[in-house]
């Protein structure tokens, strides 16, 4: 039996409650990833911005989130996850209210983005620490699957929610309404705080002597995981921020159809994550990631060629989303392997915080990289770039697999 497996099997009801509450918090955080992008068509003329300029708001978001995420991991290991998560939800609430009530300049937009990024920074270190410590090992693949699905649902709902309300009542009302969505997650975290909390400490560290505060930074597998997240999210950020206008220009789709294709990508990715939760429990995670991301990269190249009819956009976007989604649970278990192989449970917060700051780093740079292509009219190059970054991620995942061997169960 693995040294990190708990000595008992938690009841299904407790596991379900933990997974559900953490899923709600994660879905809320992903919704606030897109607090600003769906409102770009309204914000750009009001604030006199082009794609590169408005893209800077997302760079601010993810820079703050990335730096904060690396630091939040230490806070989770020291103080526990519940207080840290509640702080994040408060930041989301204030970001939505601030955008709707007080944003009158580009500086204000940057402040809103920074506040939302600060809220986002606490989620992954907290979420994954709770799941790894509170959910039985036999259910972790499915827990990571639900966790990923909830995030994709948040992403998928944000464009529809924000653009729908903005079209009817204006972007300010949409922002205020978005801010209010942090309240249900805050309530759930408070009600279930006893099921989520644990006594912070060095659980499992006695069997893993390399548990100094910063020892994890000397482990190659941790840095490879960081690089993997960076590469995959540079690619994903291109879809998230510019997918709709890319499809409009390349295939002549109306705004509604292009936005629907992006939402399809996100929703079908959730289906892929569900399937990936079953696959990840029984196969080598690095090989799964390599195969499915390679397929997604090929589909992105097909989409970039502009040789296919407009009706093919939807199934191609669905395919890219599905195969990208399958990789999600395997990715999370791969990070767990890298963490527990050297540190047990003692450094979950620190390692997940650092590794997932690669996600924010990629999303921060993505608007800068691809915004240039958008402003110069090289729309197909965005899709080619997505394929290149996904291919590099394949190589990185295989290296992680070799650096963090599977531990016996």
ChimeraX attribute file (.defattr): number of C-alpha atoms within 10 A of each C-alpha:
attribute: neighborCount
match mode: 1-to-1
recipient: residues
	/A:1	9
	/A:2	12
	/A:3	17
	/A:4	20
	/A:5	17
	/A:6	15
	/A:7	9
	/A:8	7
	/A:9	13
	/A:10	14
	/A:11	10
	/A:12	12
	/A:13	9
	/A:14	15
	/A:15	20
	/A:16	14
	/A:17	15
	/A:18	22
	/A:19	25
	/A:20	17
	/A:21	23
	/A:22	27
	/A:23	23
	/A:24	22
	/A:25	28
	/A:26	28
	/A:27	24
	/A:28	28
	/A:29	29
	/A:30	22
	/A:31	25
	/A:32	27
	/A:33	24
	/A:34	21
	/A:35	27
	/A:36	28
	/A:37	22
	/A:38	22
	/A:39	20
	/A:40	19
	/A:41	12
	/A:42	17
	/A:43	18
	/A:44	14
	/A:45	10
	/A:46	12
	/A:47	14
	/A:48	11
	/A:49	14
	/A:50	14
	/A:51	19
	/A:52	17
	/A:53	16
	/A:54	22
	/A:55	24
	/A:56	20
	/A:57	23
	/A:58	29
	/A:59	24
	/A:60	22
	/A:61	27
	/A:62	31
	/A:63	24
	/A:64	24
	/A:65	31
	/A:66	29
	/A:67	19
	/A:68	21
	/A:69	34
	/A:70	24
	/A:71	19
	/A:72	28
	/A:73	29
	/A:74	21
	/A:75	21
	/A:76	26
	/A:77	22
	/A:78	15
	/A:79	15
	/A:80	22
	/A:81	28
	/A:82	23
	/A:83	16
	/A:84	20
	/A:85	29
	/A:86	21
	/A:87	16
	/A:88	24
	/A:89	29
	/A:90	18
	/A:91	22
	/A:92	31
	/A:93	24
	/A:94	19
	/A:95	28
	/A:96	29
	/A:97	22
	/A:98	21
	/A:99	25
	/A:100	21
	/A:101	13
	/A:102	13
	/A:103	16
	/A:104	12
	/A:105	12
	/A:106	18
	/A:107	11
	/A:108	14
	/A:109	24
	/A:110	19
	/A:111	19
	/A:112	28
	/A:113	31
	/A:114	23
	/A:115	25
	/A:116	31
	/A:117	31
	/A:118	27
	/A:119	29
	/A:120	30
	/A:121	32
	/A:122	30
	/A:123	29
	/A:124	24
	/A:125	31
	/A:126	30
	/A:127	26
	/A:128	23
	/A:129	27
	/A:130	24
	/A:131	21
	/A:132	19
	/A:133	18
	/A:134	20
	/A:135	24
	/A:136	21
	/A:137	19
	/A:138	12
	/A:139	19
	/A:140	22
	/A:141	24
	/A:142	22
	/A:143	27
	/A:144	28
	/A:145	31
	/A:146	23
	/A:147	28
	/A:148	29
	/A:149	27
	/A:150	25
	/A:151	23
	/A:152	26
	/A:153	22
	/A:154	24
	/A:155	25
	/A:156	25
	/A:157	17
	/A:158	24
	/A:159	22
	/A:160	15
	/A:161	16
	/A:162	25
	/A:163	20
	/A:164	15
	/A:165	18
	/A:166	18
	/A:167	12
	/A:168	10
	/A:169	11
	/A:170	16
	/A:171	24
	/A:172	23
	/A:173	19
	/A:174	24
	/A:175	25
	/A:176	20
	/A:177	18
	/A:178	25
	/A:179	24
	/A:180	14
	/A:181	17
	/A:182	25
	/A:183	15
	/A:184	14
	/A:185	23
	/A:186	22
	/A:187	14
	/A:188	16
	/A:189	23
	/A:190	15
	/A:191	12
	/A:192	14
	/A:193	16
	/A:194	10
	/A:195	16
	/A:196	27
	/A:197	16
	/A:198	15
	/A:199	10
	/A:200	14
	/A:201	14
	/A:202	17
	/A:203	17
	/A:204	19
	/A:205	20
	/A:206	12
	/A:207	13
	/A:208	17
	/A:209	11
	/A:210	16
	/A:211	19
	/A:212	11
	/A:213	11
	/A:214	12
	/A:215	12
	/A:216	21
	/A:217	13
	/A:218	10
	/A:219	15
	/A:220	15
	/A:221	25
	/A:222	23
	/A:223	19
	/A:224	22
	/A:225	28
	/A:226	24
	/A:227	24
	/A:228	28
	/A:229	24
	/A:230	26
	/A:231	25
	/A:232	25
	/A:233	26
	/A:234	27
	/A:235	25
	/A:236	22
	/A:237	22
	/A:238	23
	/A:239	23
	/A:240	23
	/A:241	24
	/A:242	22
	/A:243	22
	/A:244	22
	/A:245	19
	/A:246	24
	/A:247	26
	/A:248	17
	/A:249	16
	/A:250	16
	/A:251	19
	/A:252	13
	/A:253	19
	/A:254	14
	/A:255	13
	/A:256	10
	/A:257	16
	/A:258	22
	/A:259	20
	/A:260	17
	/A:261	22
	/A:262	25
	/A:263	27
	/A:264	20
	/A:265	27
	/A:266	29
	/A:267	23
	/A:268	24
	/A:269	29
	/A:270	28
	/A:271	20
	/A:272	26
	/A:273	32
	/A:274	25
	/A:275	20
	/A:276	29
	/A:277	26
	/A:278	17
	/A:279	19
	/A:280	28
	/A:281	17
	/A:282	9
	/A:283	11
	/A:284	16
	/A:285	27
	/A:286	24
	/A:287	15
	/A:288	22
	/A:289	28
	/A:290	20
	/A:291	14
	/A:292	19
	/A:293	26
	/A:294	21
	/A:295	17
	/A:296	25
	/A:297	25
	/A:298	17
	/A:299	20
	/A:300	24
	/A:301	19
	/A:302	17
	/A:303	22
	/A:304	22
	/A:305	13
	/A:306	13
	/A:307	9
	/A:308	12
	/A:309	8
	/A:310	13
	/A:311	10
	/A:312	11
	/A:313	21
	/A:314	17
	/A:315	14
	/A:316	18
	/A:317	24
	/A:318	24
	/A:319	21
	/A:320	24
	/A:321	25
	/A:322	27
	/A:323	27
	/A:324	28
	/A:325	32
	/A:326	29
	/A:327	28
	/A:328	29
	/A:329	32
	/A:330	28
	/A:331	22
	/A:332	21
	/A:333	21
	/A:334	24
	/A:335	26
	/A:336	19
	/A:337	22
	/A:338	27
	/A:339	24
	/A:340	22
	/A:341	20
	/A:342	20
	/A:343	25
	/A:344	26
	/A:345	25
	/A:346	24
	/A:347	29
	/A:348	28
	/A:349	31
	/A:350	28
	/A:351	30
	/A:352	27
	/A:353	31
	/A:354	28
	/A:355	26
	/A:356	28
	/A:357	29
	/A:358	27
	/A:359	26
	/A:360	29
	/A:361	24
	/A:362	27
	/A:363	31
	/A:364	27
	/A:365	23
	/A:366	28
	/A:367	27
	/A:368	18
	/A:369	16
	/A:370	27
	/A:371	25
	/A:372	15
	/A:373	18
	/A:374	21
	/A:375	12
	/A:376	8
	/A:377	13
	/A:378	16
	/A:379	23
	/A:380	20
	/A:381	17
	/A:382	26
	/A:383	25
	/A:384	19
	/A:385	21
	/A:386	26
	/A:387	25
	/A:388	19
	/A:389	20
	/A:390	28
	/A:391	20
	/A:392	17
	/A:393	26
	/A:394	23
	/A:395	15
	/A:396	22
	/A:397	25
	/A:398	18
	/A:399	17
	/A:400	24
	/A:401	21
	/A:402	11
	/A:403	17
	/A:404	22
	/A:405	13
	/A:406	14
	/A:407	12
	/A:408	7
	/A:409	10
